Amino acid sequence: MLLAAYVCIGLNAQNKQFTKFTVASWNIGHFALGKSGDTTMTHAVMDFYKQTYKAYFNDLNADILALVEYNPLMVNATDNQPAVEAREAILSNYHDAQIGPKYDYNCNAIFSNGFEVLSTDVVEFKKMVQKRYYLVTTMRMDGDIVKVVSTHLDWNQGENGAPYRTTQIEELIEAFKNDKYVIMCGDWNTGKTDEFDAFTRAGYDMANHGYLGDLATYPAGSSPRSYIDNIITKGFAISHVQVINNAMLSDHCLIKAELTKLNVER
């Protein structure tokens, strides 16, 4: 995974450098192998799935990989055998790993190569049905500060799920309103795609519900019908958007895109 730097040549470019890289966002589903729940991985099948996931991430070739419903343990410990840590087993190709706490279904992580990681914070949402948060990592790219977020919002659970999700979106917009460069990844659990319009009004672009329209990402398999996984950016041009459907590994499709950092002035 190489960070590609190019020199812009054009009437107003003034030979400024720009950075182009690949970002992927995936609800990995706790290693439950396309089902709902905690990891179903056992030592008996570990070698097969270890190679399967490693080949998947190798082909993905993402410089930044945001995972939600992550599980630090790919295989739980038994009386006779130790637990297997996912970071060591299948994600060792990433130099930097920021992994948030696990609360039932909620665990957010950011893996990256090629960028200077300055800090990482866990911020709990002010209103939530389940315990939820966003993981924000501050990186430096060509001298500019970039905020990279991995998050998982409330679904339509009970009477408060949908309205709390709206406040969570508002909270994210407010938190980064003064930042020039922002990348937000995650499972947004949007009941309707027009919920993404709040980001558009705030000056963001997005891989899903953007240039290519609405891209179904859930459930993985033969007939995805919900548009809930997305990469949402400010200060970047989005191109080469792809949805990768592998129902054997997760009940969500992965979404990836190439981002080009723009010269943003304030």
N, C-alpha and C positions, 0 to 999 in steps of 0.2 A: 504494500500500500504506500504509494509515493505521493507526497504533497506536490502538486504541479503548480509552478509559478510561471507566468507568461508576461510578456511586455505588450501592453496595448499600443496599437498604432492607429491613429485616426486624427481627425481635425482638432478635437478637443481633448484627446487623451493625454497629451504632454508626456508621453512615455512613462506613465505611472504603472506600477506593478499591480497585478491582481492575482487572487488566489482562487483556484478551483479544486473542489474536493467532493467526496461522496458521503452522504448521510443516510442512514437507514433507521427506521423505527419499527419495533416489533413487539407485540404482546406474545411473549414466548410461552405463556401458559403453564408455568411452574414445572415443566418437564412431565406434564401429565399426558403427553403424546396425543394431542388433539381432543382430549376430554376435559371436562371441568373438574378442578380439584387440585390437590397437591401432587408432588412427583409420584409417578408410578414406576419409576426406573428401579431396576434391581441389578445386583452384581452379575446375574446370569446373562443379562442382555447389554451390560454396560459397554463392552468392547465394540459391539456393533453400532450402538447409538453414539458412542464417542467419535468414531470415525465418520458417521453420517453427519453429525453436527459440525465437525471440523471441516469436512468437505463443503458443507453449506456455507459456512462463514468465509472459507477461502474463496469460493466462487462469488460471494457477495462483494468482497473487496471494498468494504466501507471504511472510510477513515474515521468516522464517528458512528458508533452503533449505540442507539438508545433502546433499552429493554425495559418493559413493564411486565408485571406478574413474573418477575425474575425470582429464582430460588437459589440462594447461595449454595445449597446442597443439591447436587444432581441425584445422588442416591443417599437415602437416610441410613444411619448406622443400624446394625442388627446386633444380636448377642454375640455373633461370631465374626463379624466383619465391620470395618470402620466406615464412616460416611465418606462420600466422594464429593469434593468441592468442585463446583461447575467452573469457576475461574481457572483453576489449574487443569481441569480435564479437557475443556473445549474452547476456552477463550484466552489461552496463553499467548496467542498471536498479537494481542493488544498490550502495548507498553503501559498504558494508564487505565486504571479501573476505579470508578467511583460508584460505590454500592450503598444504597440507602437501607434503612431498617425494613424488616419484613413484618407486616401486620396482616395476618390472614392472607387475603388475595393481593395485598398491596405491597409491592417491593419494586422500586425503580432503580435503574442502574445506567451508567454511561461509560462506554469503553471507547478509547481513542488512541490514535497514533499520529505523531507528527506535529502536535501543538503543545505549547507550554501551558500546563495546568497550574493555575495560580491558587485556586481555592474551591471548596465545595461546601454547600450548605443544604440542610434539610429544612423546609418550611412547611409546617402544617397549615392546611386550609382553615379559615376561621369558621366556616360552616361545612359540615360533612355528615353524611349518614354513617358510612363506614369511616374508619380512621384513614385519612388520605393526606398526601403531601406532594410537593414538587421538589425534586432534586435539581439544584442549579449549580453548574460548574462554570467558573470563570476561567476563560482561556485567553491567551494572547496569540493573535494572528497578524503577522507583518506589522507589529507594533500597535495594533488596535485591540481593544478589549471586546470579547465576544461572550455573551451569556448563553450557555447551552442547558436546556431544561429537559428532564424526563419526568412525565407525570401520568396520572391515571385518575380521571374524574369520576364522580358518582354516576351511576346509571339510574334509570327510573325506578328506584326502589322506594316503595311506600309513597306517602304524600309529599315528602321533602326532597326526594332524589333529584327531580328535574329542576326545581327552583334553586337548590343548593349548587347544582352544576352551573347554572347561570351565574351565581355569585362567584364560583371558582374561576370561571372564565374572566369575569370582571376583575377579580383579584390579580390574576396573572397579567392582564393588560396594565393595570395600575402599577404593579411591581416593576415593570420594565419600561415604563413610559418615557424615561429619560435616557435609555440605552440606545445607541445607534445600531448595534449588531446583536440580534437575538435569534436563536434557533430553538423552537419548542417542538418536542416529539412526544408522542404518547397515544394512549387509548382514551379518546375524548368522550366516548359513550353518548355521543350526540343523538338525541331522538329524531331530530330533523337536521338536514344539512344547513338550513338557514341559521342554525346556532353559530356556525362558523363566521357569519357575516359581521359579528361584533369585532373580530380580528381584522377583517377587511376595512371596516370603518376606522380602526385604530392605526391603519397604515401597514398592515402585514400582508404578505403573500403566502400562498400555501400550495402544497403538492396535490392535495385532495381538495375538491371544491374550488379549483383554480383554473388554470389555462386549459386543462383537459376535461374540466367538468367534474362530476361526481363519480368517484371510483369505489366500488363496493369492496370491502375488506373483511367482512364477517357475515356468516361463518366461513372458514376456509373449506374448500371442497368444491362440489359441482355447482353450487348456486349461492355464492355470496350475495347478500341483499342489504347489508347495513354499511354505512359510510362513516366508520367511527375511528379509524386510525389515520393519523395525519402528521405531516411535517409543516410547521408554521414558522415563517421567517420574517425578519425585518433587516434590511441592509444587504440582502442577497438576491441575486437573480436565480430562479429555479429552472432547471432543464432536465431532460432525460428521466422523467418520472416513470417508475415501474412498480407494479404490484406483483408480488411473488406469492403464489398460492401453493402451500405444501401442508396438506391436512394431516399428514403423518406426524409432523413435528409440533403443530400448534393448531388451535381452533381459530386463530386469526391469520390473515395474510400479512405479509411484511410489505411495507412501503419504503421505497428508496428514491433518492433524487440527487442530481449533481447541483451543487451550489457554487455560485461565483460571487465572491465578496466585492461589493460595489464601493466606490469612493463616496462616502456619505459626509456631507458637511452640515454643521449646525451653527 
